[in-house]
């Protein structure tokens, strides 16, 4: 063997040993927690973020404001059973809303339905539009069809109303959701009680843990403490940790394992949280390595934001079934995290039907709500920001026959917010600070 070849082999062995030493059990990598003000806010006119920024999801989408066309409130539903209609009539009375019944919200984008509904909404001039679909009509093209309708009430390409989705897996849970909605009062700064959950996928993939640290800094600037949980997968043997009081860690031993129950001390703190924010991989029935069976029963968790993929997946899809998800997880047919949380007593849930972009789109929604905005205002500005960024226009929303499940540009528009669009989740934190 030549001396040069021997030297190369020795260098490769040394490099492998260094990886074992510094990325294995012995030494954890340093975790940089930026201030939220250090993260770039981007729109279509911004310089392209660096590869490192994109890899770590260390940026924030700029919202696009657009005034609604009026001040009214409209509820669109395809429910026909009294057990669903009575709660909706109760909400309509509470909001002084117009309740409109349609045959099938999943077919709202069809020309025979679209034209008539567009004219009707243009006359009613709503500020808020609540979509209340049946479980079987809650699907991708129902949402995309709603964007086709609600972006064409005037001449610009943006959503012209503040939307929200009212859906639950049973008539009993639907009635309970509407009752909670009507009783709901904006959470004050003194009673916010956030809880951040992150998934640490490997020694290198720590962006979700970083976002929990960012949130902790954001809430701390308002004098609010944020308990955190980091769930470490088996590959994250030498990943960094968040330090400080009320920072819990759960380490999984097998990839297919998900958290179905929490230790007593952690369980009590999570149960008392009013706001739960999650970052990490997800599949139907799991978000950030927490299984739907691990959602606390009888908790105070009222507002949930999940940056995971499939956190609000429909039971019936318009698209071909995906067999795998980011993180290498197998996709099975299970109830969504969103519907299970609504069943367990949540009033507002932010999530995604398919493949989510996580923090860059989740954080500005949370930020908007923290300023005192309603569910629908933040939802509208998120979708308008994506429309502006991607250049969507009328006629390009609904996907009739998708060829490639992972490359659909409309995937970016499949964010959902379960909740009354006129409900304000939080009291403005800036106003609370001035009191």
C-alpha positions as CSV (number, residue, x, y, z in Angstrom):
1,X,0.0,0.0,0.0
2,X,1.3,3.4,-0.9
3,X,2.1,5.9,1.9
4,X,-0.5,8.3,0.5
5,X,-3.3,5.7,0.5
6,X,-2.3,4.7,4.1
7,X,-2.5,8.3,5.2
8,X,-6.0,8.7,3.6
9,X,-7.3,5.6,5.4
10,X,-5.9,6.8,8.8
11,X,-7.6,10.2,8.3
12,X,-11.0,8.5,7.5
13,X,-10.7,6.4,10.7
14,X,-9.8,9.5,12.8
15,X,-12.8,11.4,11.3
16,X,-15.1,8.5,12.2
17,X,-13.8,8.5,15.7
18,X,-14.3,12.2,16.0
19,X,-17.9,11.8,14.9
20,X,-18.4,9.1,17.6
21,X,-16.9,11.3,20.2
22,X,-18.6,14.6,19.5
23,X,-22.0,13.4,18.1
24,X,-22.4,10.3,20.2
25,X,-23.1,9.8,23.9
26,X,-20.1,11.7,25.1
27,X,-20.6,15.2,24.0
28,X,-23.8,17.0,22.8
29,X,-23.8,19.5,20.0
30,X,-24.3,23.1,21.0
31,X,-27.8,24.4,20.5
32,X,-28.1,28.0,19.3
33,X,-31.4,29.7,20.3
34,X,-31.8,32.9,18.3
35,X,-34.1,35.8,19.3
36,X,-37.2,35.8,17.2
37,X,-36.2,39.2,15.9
38,X,-33.1,37.6,14.4
39,X,-35.1,35.4,12.1
40,X,-35.7,36.8,8.6
41,X,-39.3,37.6,7.6
42,X,-39.8,36.7,4.0
43,X,-42.2,37.2,1.1
44,X,-41.8,36.8,-2.7
45,X,-39.7,40.0,-2.9
46,X,-37.2,38.9,-0.2
47,X,-33.8,37.5,-1.0
48,X,-33.8,33.7,-1.0
49,X,-32.8,32.4,2.5
50,X,-29.6,30.5,2.8
51,X,-29.5,26.7,2.7
52,X,-28.8,26.6,6.5
53,X,-31.8,28.9,7.2
54,X,-34.1,26.7,5.1
55,X,-32.8,23.5,6.6
56,X,-33.4,24.7,10.1
57,X,-36.8,26.4,9.2
58,X,-35.2,29.5,10.8
59,X,-37.4,32.1,9.1
60,X,-40.9,33.5,9.3
61,X,-43.5,34.0,6.5
62,X,-44.6,37.6,6.1
63,X,-48.4,37.9,6.4
64,X,-50.5,39.6,3.8
65,X,-53.2,41.9,5.1
66,X,-56.4,42.3,3.2
67,X,-59.6,44.0,4.4
68,X,-62.7,41.7,4.3
69,X,-65.5,42.8,2.0
70,X,-68.0,43.5,4.8
71,X,-69.0,43.1,8.5
72,X,-71.4,40.2,8.4
73,X,-71.0,36.5,9.5
74,X,-71.9,33.5,7.4
75,X,-71.9,29.8,8.3
76,X,-71.8,27.4,5.3
77,X,-72.7,23.8,6.2
78,X,-73.7,20.6,4.5
79,X,-75.1,19.1,7.8
80,X,-78.7,18.0,7.6
81,X,-79.2,16.2,10.9
82,X,-80.8,18.1,13.7
83,X,-78.0,17.1,16.2
84,X,-75.6,19.2,14.1
85,X,-78.0,21.9,12.9
86,X,-79.3,22.9,16.4
87,X,-75.8,23.8,17.6
88,X,-75.1,25.8,14.4
89,X,-78.4,27.6,14.8
90,X,-77.4,28.4,18.3
91,X,-74.0,29.8,17.1
92,X,-75.8,31.7,14.3
93,X,-78.0,33.4,16.9
94,X,-75.0,34.2,19.1
95,X,-73.0,35.7,16.2
96,X,-76.1,37.2,14.4
97,X,-75.0,35.1,11.4
98,X,-76.6,33.8,8.3
99,X,-76.7,30.0,8.2
100,X,-76.6,28.7,4.6
101,X,-77.1,25.0,3.9
102,X,-75.6,23.4,0.9
103,X,-75.8,19.9,-0.5
104,X,-72.1,19.0,-0.3
105,X,-69.2,21.3,0.8
106,X,-66.8,18.9,-0.9
107,X,-68.3,19.9,-4.2
108,X,-68.5,23.6,-3.5
109,X,-65.9,24.2,-6.3
110,X,-68.1,22.7,-9.0
111,X,-69.3,25.5,-11.4
112,X,-73.0,25.0,-10.7
113,X,-72.4,25.6,-7.0
114,X,-69.6,28.1,-7.2
115,X,-71.2,30.8,-9.2
116,X,-74.4,31.0,-7.2
117,X,-72.6,31.0,-3.8
118,X,-70.2,33.7,-5.0
119,X,-73.1,35.9,-5.9
120,X,-74.9,35.2,-2.6
121,X,-71.8,36.0,-0.5
122,X,-71.1,39.1,-2.5
123,X,-74.6,40.4,-1.5
124,X,-74.2,39.3,2.2
125,X,-70.8,41.0,2.4
126,X,-69.4,38.8,5.3
127,X,-66.4,39.6,7.4
128,X,-66.3,36.1,8.8
129,X,-67.2,32.8,7.1
130,X,-67.3,29.6,9.1
131,X,-67.2,26.3,7.2
132,X,-69.0,23.5,9.0
133,X,-68.5,20.3,6.9
134,X,-69.6,16.8,7.6
135,X,-66.7,14.5,8.4
136,X,-66.9,12.9,5.0
137,X,-66.8,16.2,3.2
138,X,-63.9,17.6,5.2
139,X,-61.2,16.9,2.6
140,X,-58.5,18.7,0.6
141,X,-60.7,19.9,-2.3
142,X,-63.3,21.1,0.1
143,X,-60.7,23.5,1.5
144,X,-59.1,24.3,-1.9
145,X,-62.6,24.9,-3.2
146,X,-63.3,27.3,-0.4
147,X,-60.2,29.3,-1.3
148,X,-61.4,29.4,-4.9
149,X,-64.7,30.8,-3.7
150,X,-63.5,33.2,-1.0
151,X,-60.7,34.7,-3.2
152,X,-63.1,35.7,-5.9
153,X,-65.5,38.0,-4.1
154,X,-63.6,41.0,-5.4
155,X,-61.0,41.6,-8.1
156,X,-57.8,40.9,-6.3
157,X,-56.3,37.3,-5.7
158,X,-56.6,37.3,-1.9
159,X,-59.0,35.9,0.6
160,X,-61.8,38.4,1.0
161,X,-63.1,37.1,4.4
162,X,-61.8,35.8,7.7
163,X,-62.4,32.0,7.6
164,X,-62.6,29.2,10.2
165,X,-63.6,25.5,10.2
166,X,-66.0,24.0,12.6
167,X,-65.7,20.2,12.6
168,X,-65.9,17.4,15.1
169,X,-66.0,13.5,14.9
170,X,-69.5,13.1,16.4
171,X,-72.6,15.1,17.1
172,X,-71.9,15.1,20.8
173,X,-68.4,16.5,20.4
174,X,-69.7,19.0,17.8
175,X,-72.3,20.3,20.2
176,X,-69.7,20.5,23.0
177,X,-67.4,22.5,20.6
178,X,-70.1,25.0,19.8
179,X,-71.0,25.4,23.5
180,X,-67.3,25.9,24.4
181,X,-67.1,28.4,21.6
182,X,-70.0,30.5,22.8
183,X,-68.7,30.5,26.4
184,X,-65.1,31.2,25.4
185,X,-63.3,34.3,26.8
186,X,-59.9,35.4,25.5
187,X,-57.1,34.0,27.6
188,X,-55.4,36.7,29.6
189,X,-51.6,37.1,29.9
190,X,-51.7,36.1,33.5
191,X,-53.5,32.8,32.7
192,X,-51.9,32.0,29.4
193,X,-49.9,29.0,30.6
194,X,-48.2,27.9,27.4
195,X,-46.5,24.5,27.0
196,X,-44.0,23.7,24.2
197,X,-43.4,20.2,22.9
198,X,-40.6,19.4,20.5
199,X,-39.3,16.2,18.8
200,X,-35.6,15.7,18.5
201,X,-35.2,13.4,15.5
202,X,-31.4,12.9,15.6
203,X,-28.2,14.4,16.8
204,X,-28.2,16.7,13.8
205,X,-31.9,17.4,13.3
206,X,-32.6,19.7,16.3
207,X,-34.6,22.5,14.7
208,X,-37.8,21.6,16.6
209,X,-35.9,21.8,19.9
210,X,-34.5,25.2,18.8
211,X,-38.1,26.4,18.1
212,X,-39.1,25.5,21.7
213,X,-36.3,27.6,22.9
214,X,-37.3,30.5,20.7
215,X,-40.9,30.3,22.0
216,X,-39.6,30.2,25.6
217,X,-37.7,33.5,24.9
218,X,-40.8,35.1,23.2
219,X,-43.1,34.3,26.2
220,X,-40.4,35.3,28.7
221,X,-40.3,38.8,27.1
222,X,-43.9,39.1,28.3
223,X,-43.1,37.7,31.8
224,X,-44.6,34.3,31.0
225,X,-42.8,31.0,31.8
226,X,-43.0,28.2,29.3
227,X,-42.6,24.6,30.4
228,X,-41.1,22.4,27.7
229,X,-41.0,18.7,26.7
230,X,-38.4,17.3,24.3
231,X,-39.1,13.8,23.0
232,X,-35.9,12.2,21.8
233,X,-36.0,9.4,19.1
234,X,-33.5,6.5,19.3
235,X,-31.2,8.4,16.8
236,X,-30.9,11.4,19.1
237,X,-28.4,9.8,21.6
238,X,-26.1,12.8,21.7
239,X,-28.4,15.6,20.8
240,X,-28.4,18.8,22.9
241,X,-30.9,19.6,25.6
242,X,-32.9,22.7,26.7
243,X,-31.9,23.6,30.3
244,X,-33.8,25.3,33.0
245,X,-36.8,24.8,35.3
246,X,-39.7,22.7,34.0
247,X,-37.8,21.3,31.0
248,X,-38.7,17.6,30.7
249,X,-37.1,14.9,28.4
250,X,-38.5,11.6,27.3
251,X,-36.2,9.2,25.4
252,X,-37.7,6.6,23.2
253,X,-35.9,3.3,22.7
254,X,-37.6,2.2,19.4
255,X,-38.5,4.2,16.4
256,X,-42.1,2.9,16.3
257,X,-42.7,3.9,19.9
258,X,-44.8,7.0,20.7
259,X,-45.6,8.7,24.0
260,X,-49.0,7.4,25.3
261,X,-48.7,8.6,28.9
262,X,-46.6,11.1,30.8
263,X,-44.9,10.9,34.2
264,X,-47.0,12.3,37.0
265,X,-45.2,15.7,37.5
266,X,-45.1,16.4,33.7
267,X,-48.7,15.2,33.2
268,X,-50.0,17.7,35.8
269,X,-48.3,20.6,34.2
270,X,-49.3,19.7,30.7
271,X,-52.9,19.2,31.9
272,X,-53.0,22.7,33.3
273,X,-51.6,24.4,30.1
274,X,-54.1,26.6,28.3
275,X,-51.9,26.7,25.1
276,X,-49.9,23.8,23.6
277,X,-47.5,24.4,20.8
278,X,-45.8,21.4,19.0
279,X,-42.9,21.2,16.6
280,X,-41.7,17.9,15.0
281,X,-42.6,15.2,12.6
282,X,-46.1,13.7,12.4
283,X,-48.3,11.2,10.8
284,X,-52.0,10.4,11.3
285,X,-52.5,9.7,15.0
286,X,-49.1,11.1,16.0
287,X,-47.6,14.6,16.4
288,X,-44.0,15.2,17.7
289,X,-43.8,11.5,18.8
290,X,-46.9,12.0,21.0
291,X,-49.7,9.5,20.2
292,X,-53.3,10.6,20.1
293,X,-53.9,8.3,23.1
294,X,-51.4,10.5,25.0
295,X,-53.6,13.7,24.7
296,X,-54.5,14.5,28.3
297,X,-58.1,13.7,29.2
298,X,-59.9,16.4,31.2
299,X,-57.2,19.0,30.5
300,X,-57.4,22.8,30.2
301,X,-55.7,22.6,26.8
302,X,-57.9,25.0,24.8
303,X,-55.6,26.3,22.0
304,X,-53.4,23.9,20.2
305,X,-50.9,24.7,17.4
306,X,-49.2,21.8,15.7
307,X,-46.4,22.2,13.2
308,X,-46.4,18.5,12.3
309,X,-47.4,16.9,9.1
310,X,-50.9,15.3,9.0
311,X,-52.0,16.8,12.3
312,X,-55.4,17.6,10.7
313,X,-55.5,14.9,8.1
314,X,-59.0,14.1,6.7
315,X,-60.6,10.7,7.1
316,X,-61.4,10.7,3.4
317,X,-58.9,12.1,0.9
318,X,-59.1,13.5,-2.6
319,X,-55.5,12.6,-3.2
320,X,-53.7,9.2,-3.6
321,X,-52.6,7.7,-0.3
322,X,-49.1,8.4,0.9
323,X,-47.3,5.5,2.5
324,X,-44.5,7.3,4.2
325,X,-43.9,10.7,5.7
326,X,-40.9,13.0,6.5
327,X,-38.9,11.4,9.3
328,X,-39.2,7.9,7.7
329,X,-42.6,7.2,9.4
330,X,-45.1,4.8,7.9
331,X,-48.5,6.5,7.2
332,X,-51.5,4.5,8.5
333,X,-55.2,5.3,8.5
334,X,-55.7,6.7,12.0
335,X,-57.8,9.6,13.5
336,X,-56.1,13.0,13.3
337,X,-54.5,14.8,16.2
338,X,-56.8,17.7,15.6
339,X,-60.1,15.8,15.8
340,X,-59.0,13.9,18.9
341,X,-58.0,17.2,20.6
342,X,-61.4,18.6,19.7
343,X,-63.0,15.5,21.3
344,X,-60.9,16.1,24.4
345,X,-62.1,19.7,24.9
346,X,-59.9,22.0,22.7
347,X,-61.6,25.0,21.2
348,X,-59.0,26.1,18.6
349,X,-56.6,23.9,16.6
350,X,-54.0,25.0,14.0
351,X,-52.6,22.2,11.8
352,X,-52.2,20.9,8.3
353,X,-53.9,18.3,6.2
354,X,-50.8,17.0,4.6
355,X,-47.1,18.1,4.6
356,X,-46.6,21.1,6.9
357,X,-43.8,23.7,6.8
358,X,-43.8,23.9,10.6
359,X,-42.5,27.0,12.4
360,X,-42.3,29.5,9.5
361,X,-46.0,29.3,9.1
362,X,-47.1,28.4,12.6
363,X,-45.3,31.2,14.5
364,X,-46.9,34.2,12.7
365,X,-50.3,32.7,13.4
366,X,-49.4,32.5,17.1
367,X,-47.9,36.0,17.0
368,X,-51.1,37.4,15.4
369,X,-53.3,35.8,18.0
370,X,-51.0,37.1,20.8
371,X,-51.8,40.6,19.4
372,X,-55.5,40.0,20.1
373,X,-56.5,39.1,16.6
374,X,-59.3,36.7,15.9
375,X,-58.9,33.1,14.7
376,X,-60.1,34.1,11.2
377,X,-57.9,37.1,10.8
378,X,-54.7,35.2,11.4
379,X,-55.9,32.3,9.2
380,X,-56.7,34.7,6.4
381,X,-53.4,36.5,6.5
382,X,-51.5,33.2,6.6
383,X,-53.3,31.9,3.4
384,X,-53.0,35.3,1.7
385,X,-49.2,35.3,2.5
386,X,-48.9,31.9,0.9
387,X,-51.0,33.0,-2.1
388,X,-48.8,36.0,-2.5
389,X,-45.6,34.0,-2.1
390,X,-46.6,31.3,-4.5
391,X,-48.6,33.4,-7.0
392,X,-51.8,31.4,-6.8
393,X,-54.8,32.7,-8.8
394,X,-58.4,31.7,-9.4
395,X,-58.7,28.4,-11.3
396,X,-55.5,27.0,-9.8
397,X,-56.7,25.8,-6.4
398,X,-58.7,22.6,-6.8
399,X,-56.7,19.5,-7.8
400,X,-58.8,17.0,-9.8
401,X,-56.3,14.3,-10.5
402,X,-53.0,14.7,-8.7
403,X,-50.1,12.9,-10.3
404,X,-47.4,13.4,-7.8
405,X,-48.5,13.5,-4.1
406,X,-45.3,15.1,-2.8
407,X,-44.9,17.9,-5.4
408,X,-48.4,19.4,-5.4
409,X,-48.0,23.2,-5.1
410,X,-51.5,23.3,-3.5
411,X,-50.1,21.4,-0.5
412,X,-48.9,24.8,0.8
413,X,-52.6,25.9,1.1
414,X,-53.8,23.0,3.2
415,X,-53.4,24.6,6.5
416,X,-56.5,24.4,8.7
417,X,-57.7,26.2,11.7
418,X,-60.5,24.5,13.6
419,X,-62.4,27.2,15.4
420,X,-64.9,30.0,15.2
421,X,-63.4,32.7,12.9
422,X,-64.7,35.5,15.1
423,X,-63.2,34.1,18.3
424,X,-60.1,35.9,19.8
425,X,-58.0,33.2,21.4
426,X,-55.9,35.6,23.5
427,X,-56.1,39.0,25.1
428,X,-53.5,41.2,23.5
429,X,-50.2,40.7,25.3
430,X,-49.0,44.2,24.4
431,X,-52.1,45.8,25.9
432,X,-51.8,43.6,29.0
433,X,-48.2,44.9,29.4
434,X,-49.4,48.5,29.4
435,X,-52.0,47.9,32.1
